[in-house]
Amino acid sequence: MALQSPLKHETAKLVDFTLKGTDGRAYSLADVQGGKGTLVMFICNHCPYVKAVIGRLVEDVRALQAAGVGAVAIMSNDAANYPADSFDNMKLFAAQHGFVFPYLIDETQEVARAYGAVCTPDLFGFNAQGELQYRGRVDSAGSRPPSGSEKRELREAMLAIAATGKGPAEQIPSVGCSIKWRN
C-alpha cells in the first residue's frame, strides 16, 4: 500500500544513532554529517518506489556530496517478515546500485521511529545546523520511468540548503511503500 510522507515539520532535528553498515562498520550520525547539510534517507531493497528512483538518487547524492552534503541510507523494515530486505540483500542492493553513501540497518526500528519515517523512500534534508529543511520526493518522475525533463527536486532543494541553509517553501511529499513495522 502506497503511503505519502508528511510535509516537513519545523521542529524536526537530526537524531543521533549508531547502526551497522553493509560494509561491516558501525556508523553514527557524526560519521555521515556533511559540513553544509545532511540527507537521511529511509529506503529498502524490495520497494518498487525505491527501485524506480534508486539510480537517480545515487546520482543526486554524488552531486550533493561534492557540495558538502553528507548522506546516509537506512533500512528499517522487518527483515524477518520481508526477507528481500535482509542484511545480506542490503549488501547486494548497495553493490548493484553503486552506493556512494553508507547503507545501514535499523534492526530495532528505533531510528525510523525517532525520525518519524513512514515510507520508502522517505527523505529528510537537514541544514548544517541540523534543522529539517526538506521532506519531499526525489523528483517529478516518481515511480515512472524518467523522461529526462524531470525537475530534480531533492537535488535542487539540498543544493539550496547547502548554499543558504534554507529549503524550498513548496515541497511535494514522497510516495512509497509503508515501512514494515514489527508487531
Disulfide bonds with the S-S distance in Angstrom:
none
